[in-house]
Amino acid sequence: MLAALAKEEAEAANLEPWLALQEWLETAEHDVTIPYAQTLAELVPPVAVRLRRDFGAVLNLVRAHAVLHQATRDKDASGRIIATRVDYAGVRELIADLVSEGVEATVQPIVRQTVDAVSWLLEGGDEESVGARALGQELVLEKGPVSRRVRLATDAGYLKNLEDRKGRAARLVPGDPMPEDLQILPTVEELAEECSTVSSASGGMDHPPPPEDDDDPGVDF
């Protein structure tokens, strides 16, 4: 597939459907209401100030998803598109990890793997530190990727380099303990459960259920 894309003589992409979509969006409804926004906000742990900005971006993405799928969405009395949990599901699938990493509530998998490898090598050997070459052999990686991983881990404080002289081989040891991954954006199931609780407490549904149209994949964005 990649080779086909690389061919210069490949036919030009058909942009007509995309142009038609843009023209339709210009005249389509843009106002969206998210009935579960307050419930979602209460489920997000307040672990960082920047979450105020990130949460606003999440809501805007949910609105955008609802706009794109408005043909299968209901509207309220004011004519606004009613975003469903399907819209949240599509957005969450794309950005959940990014939001957690952005507030340092999770450790990148490659960083965790690298730190774990250093700890394992120290436990299984007689050395007091681990060199980049030994780490590369353990991870089955070349020098470049290993250097990048080590830099990420040391910048985050999860690894320490005992060698402070330039040009000398690294002597790596574990640094600060890595936190357990904290989920910032709740799952769709957690949101649904909380919405049901709120609905029961208020004596009615807080928002309409997601559409069950098999032709609407929902999570495509």
Summary of the structure (lengths in Angstrom):
residues: 221
radius of gyration: 24.1
end to end distance: 22.4
largest distance: 72.0
contacts: 557
relative contact order: 0.15
helix: 52%
strand: 5%
